[in-house]
Amino acid sequence: MLHDENIAHDSPMFSKDWLNHLKESWNRKDGLAEQLRAAHFDSVVAFGLLDEDAPRAFLVIRNGEVREVATRCEDDPDWDLRADRQQWERWLNDPPGLFALGMAFTTRSLQFRRGNYPAMIKDPLMAESFKKSFVLMAEAHRRSRRH
């Protein structure tokens, strides 16, 4: 079950506004929904900081489309991606490519608390979608900073 918290953040990163912009970008025609629909992707995806127990942001994805977003979730996510604040800020200002994401995974600056990165990255459709998700996260970040 998803919930929202009114947590004061010093950045729009992981905020409800950021999540709503990400949902809009993800679901539009040139977003990720169509691509992930072909892969029958259904998951709860979480994002957060390495030094925190709980993720800060959640996407409920059904048939490739983001259906819900929230800042809290009682259920365990299928995917839980973590990095430190500075790394997220770098990625949100300059989205990484697949090589940079692979290096981040190898050096553990990107950690998957849940989810199978090696299996995902071997599937070309999923790997491309993963890379594109960072582009959309950066776009959502720019849009949420304007508000």
C-alpha positions, 0 to 999 in steps of 0.5 A: 500500500502506497502513502505520501509523507510531507517530508521537507527535502532540500531538493526536489529529488524524490519529492511528490512533485518529482514523482508526478513529473516522472510519471507523466514523462514515463507514460507519454508516447515517447516515454517508457510505457510502450517499450516496457509494455512489450516486456510485460513489465509489472513491478514496484520500483523504489529509489533511495539513499544508501545511508537510509533504511527505507526508500524515498520514492516508489513507482507502481508499474503495471504493463509498463505504465506508471499507475501510482507514485508515492513517497512511502510504501508498506510493501517491499518493492520488486526493485530498490535502487540506492545511491548517495545523494551526490551520485543521484544529483550528478545523474539527475543533472547529467543522465548516465549511459549504460557503461556508466551505470555498469561501472556504478553497479560494479563499484557499488555506488549504485546498489540494488537492494532488491532486483536482479541487475545482471539479469536485467542488463542482459535483456536489450529491451530492459537495459535500454529501458533502464538507461532511458529511465535515468533520462526521464528522471533527469527531465522530471528533476528539471521540471520539478525544480522550476516549480 
